[in-house]
Amino acid sequence: MSAKVPLDGLGAQGHFNGRPSGPAILDRLDRLAVLGLPIWITELDYANSNDQERADGLEDALLAFFSHQNVGGVLFWGFYEGKHWRGKEAALVNGKDMKITVNVLDINDSPPHFTSALYEWAVTEVSPANFTVGHLSAVDHDFKPEHTRLKFKLIPENSSIFQLDEDTGEIFLSVEVSSILSKVGRHFFTAYVYDPTASMIQRDEAKVEIQILDSNDHAPVFSQLRYLFTISKRSQSNFVGKVVATDDDIDMWNAEITYSIQFFNEKPLPFHIHSKSGSIWSSLTDLDTSATFLFAVVAQDRGIPRQRGSAIVEVKIIAFSTSSYSGTVEEGAVFNQTVTIRPPIYAVDTKTITSVMYTLQPQNGYDLFAIDSSTGIVYVKTTDPNSLDFELESSYFLQVIAGDEFGSGVGANLTVEVVDVNDNPPVFSQHSYQFEVSEDMNNYVLGGVTSTDVDTNSLTTYRILGDAGPFFMNLDNGELRVTGGLDVEINPIYKFQVEARDQMNTELFDTAEVVIRVTDINDNSPSFTEDVYWWFIPEDSPVGAVVGEVRATDKENDTLVFSIKSSEDTPFVIDKYNGTVQLTTLLDREDKSDYKFTIQVNDSGLANYTQVLVTVVDVNDNKPVFSELIYYGAVTERAAVDSVVMVVLATDDDELNTNNSKVSYSIDDSGNNLFYITKDGVVKVKQEFTLFQLQNLSIYNRAEFTISLKVLAKDHGNPPLSSMADAILSVKHEGEDVPSFESFPYEVEVPEGVAVDTKVATVKATVAEENVVLNYRLVGSYEAFTMKDDVSGDIYTQANLDRESINYFLLTIEAVDNRTPQKTGYAMVAVTIQDVNDHPPQFDTEKLEFSRPEGYYNNTLLTQLQAADRDAGINADIAYSIIGSTQDQVNVSNKDDSFYIHEKTGKLYINGDLDYESAQSYHLTIRAIDGGIVKLTDSLVVTIHLTDVNDNSPTFADAYGPYSVKENIHGVNITTLKATDLDSGPNGKVYYSLIAGDPYGEFFLDNTGTIGAVLRVRQFLDYERILNTI
């Protein structure tokens, strides 16, 4: 301390002659701890001849030391295995009997990680506000709960459509999508998860893509409800006219319209319509007779389900169709309002008239009405709303003249009736209607709403205002019906407004409230929080390590049981109650890098499935391995800088393209700086040298004229691992006539799987001197290659070549001449093994199971299948397809394309109507085929189990009655009714009730289907009052 050097800690000796007192030790440690420095016990021993007392004393001391927060460690003094030196005696110490507890404290050092790099979701344009789009999920491997409280963030933050719960990661709609249809399309975000309690910024990011899909919720609408066209007798064209309809949907299919004609009678009329343009054409050949043609045109889109609209088309051949016409007009009508005439006025001249013009003959009402001279449409001429008054004049008698350009024509009578105005709205019988319905009801009538209108000329129609979910109302009578799909766990109560509107005067209406309460049944299978779980675990994880946890929920809060379903042994086990998955055996990524299996959750009746992907994260547990223990090469004195003298090769079995398998080379020539090595293992001359300069170097062997080097191969792992190999260079005199090879190195490509004894290369060396014989040999041991003789230089295979095992060989060839002394040259042969399609794609399981409710699915992702192929290039390109089923499995699903798979990604979609009553499960055989010339395949079976939805109404097996029963009796059974329901379980249970035909309550129907007369409780049947009631 006098040197003013900062202290890093305190050392304290721990010599005990008697049994130490824990409190006393802690008291002394507290005194030392006031300096705030770590304390190190440098000499711990215990003097006692009794083994047991000595062991107890050491245990007390160690417990006291390690319970103090300032103690950093304890160093035993004078101990070695089985002995303890203290004084002159040596006594045995059994260290295994000591109990030492070390508490490791968690620090906030683990950053959070998203469970997926990309989240993809879709919502439809009819999705309501607060609809959950999806959940971001992330994990933090810290231990303390306060270190694992995560926050989520979504960029950009100012979305007008989507909102994020920063605590839970839930993304939901902030508005009803239908209110912002301009936003249909894809929306991209960047999601962040961070640890708000960390001292340093710890975060992860993922991509989020949300697509708003257009729904086919608009029907085509014609520009007119009624089109009126006329055909002239002298017309040279068969063109009648054109109708136009529009569709407000956005999607191409939902808005694409086709036109057709619908005739009101079975006999077709001589007209046809262009399906795309809406142009109407006639095939009439005789226009000399008066005729009116009336038909409907239909516009239908291509959405699912298809929507349609219609309009009326009226075609006239000019000629009065009748001698008199009748029309109506509302009182109070003013200028330009049309008089409704049925049938409409039109005329045809069968003589030589070239055109027809309409006029009104001056008489009573002439000043109130006018007629279009070309169309014959009669309209109101006056601008005074009081001119047409039903109470003053209820009808007018006019004459219509149809004439040609020369003034000749014919007339027809027109009677115009003034219609009384409807000015009283309908009124509901209640301000609020209350209903109750069980959630399993489908196509069920709850009841109805009623209204009254004091007008005699009113026509009341009913409709629901806004979104009423699965409920709809009969337009004519206000009957309220549920279509199905009720779920009390999602919507226990529905509230909406209904309207009664007078169709004779649409300005007159009334509204009322409808409240529907949904009652519960047990109808929900458990569901996982994720369709696919993807976990990562280091390959050096111990047995028992937690890999991940699956979570599932059940809306009825039933007890859930988890189990692993897999066709192969997996090194994992799951806790059946909490869903925690743990490791059962040690992992080796180099053996198997990925695991895929299915987890089932069951609520004692209904089951569901999810897929789990486990990726084994590489740990740097393999050091680089040289292809040879000793490498040989040659160099000439005064060789030029960068001259190649040797090539070495080292490989690392850790994960490819990572730091753990990335190898760097270095060379040791004892500091002489004569050579260097490239990143590819090529040894080159760094500076020129002479034999004279080598004489005193430690790396030079003067007797053998060789240089010995050490080559180091080191990976980039943490910590890095390395290997060493020897390299021997034969040094040649400048100008020395030594064997010299034609190439250095030779580069050869050989297909894997070639026959043994195939020649792959020939090397050749030469010398300047004539008549010198050269002998070749492979330097080192190579199992795959050999040289049959020592003169040809031919290299042959002597074992099977498998690219997937070794894809590159580096051979050293030696050429030795027959002179004295012998001279030697070296060459390197680099052999690259080309891929052959000898490995089929492989799924990591033979079957997968899923559970889904029956119903219609529109391009819904079921799962993503992946197969692996050990080959390379196009031989490893995999395409997926559905090929059918195995012999004992009926593939009823794909005859209507209910399932399809993306050829490249392996994503399996449901697109169609899955009916539980047709098939309770679907078995799809999925094939993976590679891109080789001779294609190889693998397959697996995907089973989709359907759960029943109440989508079938009960049906009676037969028609019943009529029956006869005597009057003045009661308690008699008339018949037994039998109805069946194709649904299963509670959905298929049938209840019976009488809904009509019994005005006096004389009959009853119990739930077994037996009809009996109720006179036993009310009164006897009276033939004269109730005849053929039912």
Rosetta blueprint (number, residue, H / E / L):
1 M L
2 S L
3 A L
4 K L
5 V L
6 P L
7 L L
8 D L
9 G L
10 L E
11 G E
12 A E
13 Q E
14 G E
15 H E
16 F E
17 N L
18 G L
19 R L
20 P L
21 S L
22 G H
23 P H
24 A H
25 I H
26 L H
27 D H
28 R H
29 L H
30 D H
31 R H
32 L H
33 A H
34 V L
35 L L
36 G L
37 L L
38 P L
39 I E
40 W E
41 I E
42 T E
43 E E
44 L E
45 D E
46 Y E
47 A L
48 N L
49 S L
50 N L
51 D H
52 Q H
53 E H
54 R H
55 A H
56 D H
57 G H
58 L H
59 E H
60 D H
61 A H
62 L H
63 L H
64 A H
65 F H
66 F H
67 S H
68 H L
69 Q L
70 N L
71 V E
72 G E
73 G E
74 V E
75 L E
76 F E
77 W L
78 G L
79 F E
80 Y E
81 E L
82 G L
83 K E
84 H E
85 W E
86 R E
87 G L
88 K L
89 E E
90 A E
91 A E
92 L L
93 V L
94 N L
95 G H
96 K H
97 D H
98 M L
99 K L
100 I L
101 T L
102 V L
103 N L
104 V L
105 L L
106 D L
107 I L
108 N L
109 D L
110 S L
111 P L
112 P L
113 H E
114 F E
115 T L
116 S L
117 A L
118 L E
119 Y E
120 E E
121 W E
122 A E
123 V E
124 T E
125 E L
126 V L
127 S L
128 P L
129 A L
130 N L
131 F L
132 T E
133 V E
134 G E
135 H E
136 L L
137 S L
138 A E
139 V E
140 D L
141 H L
142 D L
143 F L
144 K L
145 P H
146 E H
147 H H
148 T L
149 R L
150 L L
151 K E
152 F E
153 K E
154 L E
155 I E
156 P L
157 E L
158 N L
159 S L
160 S L
161 I L
162 F E
163 Q E
164 L E
165 D L
166 E L
167 D L
168 T L
169 G L
170 E E
171 I E
172 F E
173 L E
174 S L
175 V L
176 E L
177 V H
178 S H
179 S H
180 I H
181 L H
182 S H
183 K H
184 V L
185 G E
186 R E
187 H E
188 F E
189 F E
190 T E
191 A E
192 Y E
193 V E
194 Y E
195 D L
196 P L
197 T L
198 A L
199 S L
200 M L
201 I L
202 Q L
203 R E
204 D E
205 E E
206 A E
207 K E
208 V E
209 E E
210 I E
211 Q E
212 I E
213 L E
214 D L
215 S L
216 N L
217 D L
218 H L
219 A L
220 P L
221 V E
222 F E
223 S L
224 Q L
225 L L
226 R E
227 Y E
228 L E
229 F E
230 T E
231 I E
232 S L
233 K L
234 R L
235 S L
236 Q L
237 S L
238 N L
239 F E
240 V E
241 G E
242 K E
243 V L
244 V L
245 A E
246 T E
247 D L
248 D L
249 D L
250 I L
251 D L
252 M H
253 W H
254 N H
255 A H
256 E L
257 I E
258 T E
259 Y E
260 S E
261 I E
262 Q E
263 F E
264 F L
265 N L
266 E L
267 K L
268 P L
269 L L
270 P L
271 F E
272 H E
273 I E
274 H L
275 S L
276 K L
277 S L
278 G L
279 S E
280 I E
281 W E
282 S E
283 S L
284 L L
285 T L
286 D L
287 L L
288 D L
289 T L
290 S L
291 A E
292 T E
293 F E
294 L E
295 F E
296 A E
297 V E
298 V E
299 A E
300 Q E
301 D E
302 R L
303 G L
304 I L
305 P L
306 R L
307 Q L
308 R E
309 G E
310 S E
311 A E
312 I E
313 V E
314 E E
315 V E
316 K E
317 I E
318 I L
319 A L
320 F L
321 S L
322 T L
323 S L
324 S E
325 Y E
326 S E
327 G E
328 T E
329 V E
330 E E
331 E L
332 G L
333 A L
334 V L
335 F L
336 N L
337 Q L
338 T E
339 V L
340 T E
341 I E
342 R L
343 P L
344 P L
345 I L
346 Y L
347 A L
348 V L
349 D L
350 T L
351 K L
352 T L
353 I L
354 T L
355 S L
356 V L
357 M E
358 Y E
359 T E
360 L E
361 Q L
362 P L
363 Q L
364 N L
365 G L
366 Y L
367 D L
368 L L
369 F E
370 A E
371 I E
372 D L
373 S L
374 S L
375 T L
376 G L
377 I L
378 V E
379 Y E
380 V E
381 K L
382 T L
383 T L
384 D L
385 P L
386 N L
387 S L
388 L L
389 D L
390 F L
391 E L
392 L L
393 E L
394 S L
395 S E
396 Y E
397 F E
398 L E
399 Q E
400 V E
401 I E
402 A E
403 G E
404 D L
405 E L
406 F L
407 G L
408 S L
409 G E
410 V E
411 G E
412 A E
413 N E
414 L E
415 T E
416 V E
417 E E
418 V E
419 V E
420 D L
421 V L
422 N L
423 D L
424 N L
425 P L
426 P L
427 V E
428 F E
429 S L
430 Q L
431 H L
432 S E
433 Y E
434 Q E
435 F E
436 E E
437 V E
438 S E
439 E L
440 D L
441 M L
442 N L
443 N L
444 Y E
445 V E
446 L E
447 G E
448 G E
449 V L
450 T L
451 S E
452 T E
453 D L
454 V L
455 D L
456 T L
457 N L
458 S L
459 L L
460 T E
461 T E
462 Y E
463 R E
464 I E
465 L E
466 G L
467 D L
468 A L
469 G L
470 P L
471 F E
472 F E
473 M E
474 N L
475 L L
476 D L
477 N L
478 G L
479 E E
480 L E
481 R E
482 V E
483 T L
484 G L
485 G L
486 L L
487 D L
488 V L
489 E L
490 I L
491 N L
492 P L
493 I E
494 Y E
495 K E
496 F E
497 Q E
498 V E
499 E E
500 A E
501 R E
502 D E
503 Q L
504 M L
505 N L
506 T L
507 E L
508 L L
509 F E
510 D E
511 T E
512 A E
513 E E
514 V E
515 V E
516 I E
517 R E
518 V E
519 T E
520 D L
521 I L
522 N L
523 D L
524 N L
525 S L
526 P L
527 S E
528 F E
529 T L
530 E L
531 D L
532 V E
533 Y E
534 W E
535 W E
536 F E
537 I E
538 P E
539 E L
540 D L
541 S L
542 P L
543 V L
544 G L
545 A L
546 V E
547 V E
548 G E
549 E E
550 V L
551 R L
552 A E
553 T E
554 D L
555 K L
556 E L
557 N L
558 D L
559 T L
560 L L
561 V E
562 F E
563 S E
564 I E
565 K E
566 S L
567 S L
568 E L
569 D L
570 T L
571 P L
572 F E
573 V E
574 I E
575 D L
576 K L
577 Y L
578 N L
579 G L
580 T E
581 V E
582 Q E
583 L E
584 T L
585 T L
586 L L
587 L L
588 D L
589 R L
590 E L
591 D L
592 K L
593 S L
594 D E
595 Y E
596 K E
597 F E
598 T E
599 I E
600 Q E
601 V E
602 N E
603 D L
604 S L
605 G L
606 L L
607 A E
608 N E
609 Y E
610 T E
611 Q E
612 V E
613 L E
614 V E
615 T E
616 V E
617 V E
618 D L
619 V L
620 N L
621 D L
622 N L
623 K L
624 P L
625 V E
626 F E
627 S L
628 E L
629 L L
630 I E
631 Y E
632 Y E
633 G E
634 A E
635 V E
636 T E
637 E L
638 R L
639 A L
640 A L
641 V L
642 D L
643 S L
644 V E
645 V E
646 M E
647 V E
648 V L
649 L L
650 A E
651 T E
652 D L
653 D L
654 D L
655 E L
656 L L
657 N L
658 T L
659 N L
660 N L
661 S L
662 K L
663 V E
664 S E
665 Y E
666 S E
667 I E
668 D E
669 D L
670 S L
671 G L
672 N L
673 N L
674 L L
675 F E
676 Y E
677 I E
678 T L
679 K L
680 D L
681 G L
682 V E
683 V E
684 K E
685 V E
686 K L
687 Q L
688 E L
689 F L
690 T L
691 L H
692 F H
693 Q H
694 L H
695 Q L
696 N L
697 L L
698 S L
699 I L
700 Y E
701 N E
702 R L
703 A L
704 E L
705 F L
706 T E
707 I E
708 S E
709 L E
710 K E
711 V E
712 L E
713 A E
714 K E
715 D E
716 H L
717 G L
718 N L
719 P L
720 P L
721 L L
722 S E
723 S E
724 M E
725 A E
726 D E
727 A E
728 I E
729 L E
730 S E
731 V E
732 K E
733 H L
734 E L
735 G L
736 E L
737 D L
738 V L
739 P L
740 S E
741 F E
742 E L
743 S L
744 F L
745 P L
746 Y E
747 E E
748 V E
749 E E
750 V E
751 P E
752 E L
753 G L
754 V L
755 A L
756 V L
757 D L
758 T L
759 K E
760 V E
761 A E
762 T E
763 V L
764 K L
765 A E
766 T E
767 V L
768 A L
769 E L
770 E L
771 N L
772 V L
773 V L
774 L E
775 N E
776 Y E
777 R E
778 L E
779 V E
780 G L
781 S L
782 Y L
783 E L
784 A L
785 F E
786 T E
787 M L
788 K L
789 D L
790 D L
791 V L
792 S L
793 G L
794 D E
795 I E
796 Y E
797 T E
798 Q L
799 A L
800 N L
801 L L
802 D L
803 R L
804 E L
805 S L
806 I L
807 N L
808 Y E
809 F E
810 L E
811 L E
812 T E
813 I E
814 E E
815 A E
816 V E
817 D E
818 N L
819 R L
820 T L
821 P L
822 Q L
823 K L
824 T E
825 G E
826 Y E
827 A E
828 M E
829 V E
830 A E
831 V E
832 T E
833 I E
834 Q E
835 D L
836 V L
837 N L
838 D L
839 H L
840 P L
841 P L
842 Q E
843 F E
844 D L
845 T L
846 E L
847 K E
848 L E
849 E E
850 F E
851 S E
852 R E
853 P E
854 E L
855 G E
856 Y E
857 Y E
858 N E
859 N E
860 T E
861 L E
862 L E
863 T E
864 Q E
865 L L
866 Q L
867 A E
868 A E
869 D L
870 R L
871 D L
872 A L
873 G H
874 I H
875 N H
876 A H
877 D L
878 I E
879 A E
880 Y E
881 S E
882 I E
883 I E
884 G E
885 S L
886 T L
887 Q L
888 D L
889 Q L
890 V L
891 N L
892 V L
893 S L
894 N H
895 K H
896 D H
897 D L
898 S L
899 F E
900 Y E
901 I E
902 H L
903 E L
904 K L
905 T L
906 G L
907 K E
908 L E
909 Y E
910 I E
911 N E
912 G E
913 D E
914 L E
915 D L
916 Y L
917 E L
918 S L
919 A L
920 Q L
921 S E
922 Y E
923 H E
924 L E
925 T E
926 I E
927 R E
928 A E
929 I E
930 D E
931 G L
932 G L
933 I L
934 V L
935 K L
936 L L
937 T E
938 D E
939 S E
940 L E
941 V E
942 V E
943 T E
944 I E
945 H E
946 L E
947 T E
948 D L
949 V L
950 N L
951 D L
952 N L
953 S L
954 P L
955 T E
956 F E
957 A L
958 D L
959 A L
960 Y L
961 G L
962 P L
963 Y L
964 S L
965 V L
966 K L
967 E L
968 N L
969 I L
970 H L
971 G L
972 V L
973 N E
974 I E
975 T E
976 T E
977 L L
978 K L
979 A E
980 T E
981 D L
982 L L
983 D L
984 S L
985 G H
986 P H
987 N H
988 G H
989 K L
990 V L
991 Y L
992 Y L
993 S L
994 L L
995 I L
996 A L
997 G L
998 D L
999 P L
1000 Y L
1001 G L
1002 E L
1003 F E
1004 F E
1005 L E
1006 D L
1007 N L
1008 T L
1009 G L
1010 T E
1011 I E
1012 G E
1013 A E
1014 V H
1015 L H
1016 R H
1017 V L
1018 R L
1019 Q L
1020 F L
1021 L L
1022 D L
1023 Y L
1024 E L
1025 R L
1026 I L
1027 L L
1028 N L
1029 T L
1030 I L
